[in-house]
């Protein structure tokens, strides 16, 4: 598997564990999906890094302020499908990179786990809205097991 440096704005394939699944006692997500790295925090000089990811889903948000739609041209550039998709801002997974839940991108020759990067402006909007929800205590963290 080809492992990129985990940097904010990178979209990876990951077995995302929804907060509702976590509350049911599950330890691993049931579906592999694109997720946007929103933060990568280096913990020590050994290079251990904690990564925060937001899920990208086809399900429209119940409230518009809890997600950001991914424009079709961005989805095309990343190699995602043509259906409408949103980056969910109301919850996130946190794990130590690389972690066991990274998955190869379908069709990638070298078993790469990354689709590519979100455009800087789109990522800035996602990050700012996510941080606002964190500050308002309106987002849920799911600490994933190693």
BELZIBEL-V16657 format. One record per residue. N is the residue number from 1. RES is the residue in one small letter. NEAR is the number of other C-alpha atoms within 12 Angstrom. D_FIRST is the distance of its C-alpha to the first C-alpha in Angstrom with 1 decimal. Layout:
[[N;RES;NEAR;D_FIRST] [N;RES;NEAR;D_FIRST]]
This chain:
[[1;x;17;0.0] [2;x;20;3.8] [3;x;22;6.3] [4;x;23;9.7] [5;x;26;13.0] [6;x;35;14.2] [7;x;28;17.5] [8;x;30;20.1] [9;x;34;20.1] [10;x;33;16.3] [11;x;42;15.6] [12;x;46;12.5] [13;x;40;11.8] [14;x;42;13.0] [15;x;31;15.3] [16;x;44;18.3] [17;x;36;21.2] [18;x;37;24.4] [19;x;27;27.3] [20;x;20;29.4] [21;x;20;26.9] [22;x;23;26.8] [23;x;16;30.6] [24;x;12;30.6] [25;x;14;28.8] [26;x;18;25.4] [27;x;23;22.4] [28;x;29;19.6] [29;x;29;19.7] [30;x;16;20.6] [31;x;20;18.9] [32;x;24;15.5] [33;x;35;16.6] [34;x;42;16.3] [35;x;49;17.2] [36;x;46;18.6] [37;x;43;18.1] [38;x;39;21.8] [39;x;32;21.8] [40;x;26;19.8] [41;x;23;22.2] [42;x;19;21.8] [43;x;14;23.6] [44;x;10;24.3] [45;x;8;24.2] [46;x;7;21.3] [47;x;15;19.0] [48;x;18;18.7] [49;x;22;18.3] [50;x;29;19.4] [51;x;36;18.1] [52;x;41;20.4] [53;x;49;19.2] [54;x;48;21.6] [55;x;42;21.0] [56;x;41;21.7] [57;x;29;23.8] [58;x;22;26.3] [59;x;19;29.0] [60;x;20;31.6] [61;x;20;32.5] [62;x;13;35.7] [63;x;13;36.7] [64;x;16;35.8] [65;x;23;35.4] [66;x;30;32.5] [67;x;32;30.1] [68;x;34;29.5] [69;x;30;29.1] [70;x;36;26.4] [71;x;23;28.3] [72;x;18;27.7] [73;x;19;27.1] [74;x;26;24.3] [75;x;28;22.7] [76;x;19;23.1] [77;x;18;21.5] [78;x;29;18.4] [79;x;24;18.3] [80;x;30;19.5] [81;x;22;22.4] [82;x;16;26.0] [83;x;19;27.2] [84;x;22;28.4] [85;x;28;26.0] [86;x;34;26.6] [87;x;42;24.9] [88;x;41;26.5] [89;x;43;28.0] [90;x;38;29.8] [91;x;34;27.0] [92;x;38;23.7] [93;x;41;21.1] [94;x;35;20.6] [95;x;35;18.0] [96;x;27;16.8] [97;x;32;13.5] [98;x;31;10.7] [99;x;26;12.3] [100;x;21;11.7] [101;x;31;12.2] [102;x;36;9.3] [103;x;30;8.5] [104;x;26;7.0] [105;x;29;9.9] [106;x;22;12.3] [107;x;14;12.9] [108;x;18;10.1] [109;x;11;10.0] [110;x;13;6.8] [111;x;19;4.9] [112;x;23;5.8] [113;x;35;7.1] [114;x;37;10.3] [115;x;35;13.4] [116;x;30;15.4] [117;x;29;18.3] [118;x;37;21.5] [119;x;22;24.6] [120;x;15;26.3] [121;x;15;29.4] [122;x;25;27.7] [123;x;30;25.5] [124;x;18;28.8] [125;x;23;30.5] [126;x;36;27.8] [127;x;30;27.8] [128;x;21;31.6] [129;x;27;32.2] [130;x;35;29.6] [131;x;25;31.4] [132;x;18;34.7] [133;x;23;33.8] [134;x;19;32.6] [135;x;13;35.9] [136;x;12;37.8] [137;x;14;36.0] [138;x;18;35.1] [139;x;24;31.3] [140;x;29;29.8] [141;x;28;27.0] [142;x;30;24.8] [143;x;26;23.5] [144;x;32;20.5] [145;x;21;20.3] [146;x;15;17.8]]
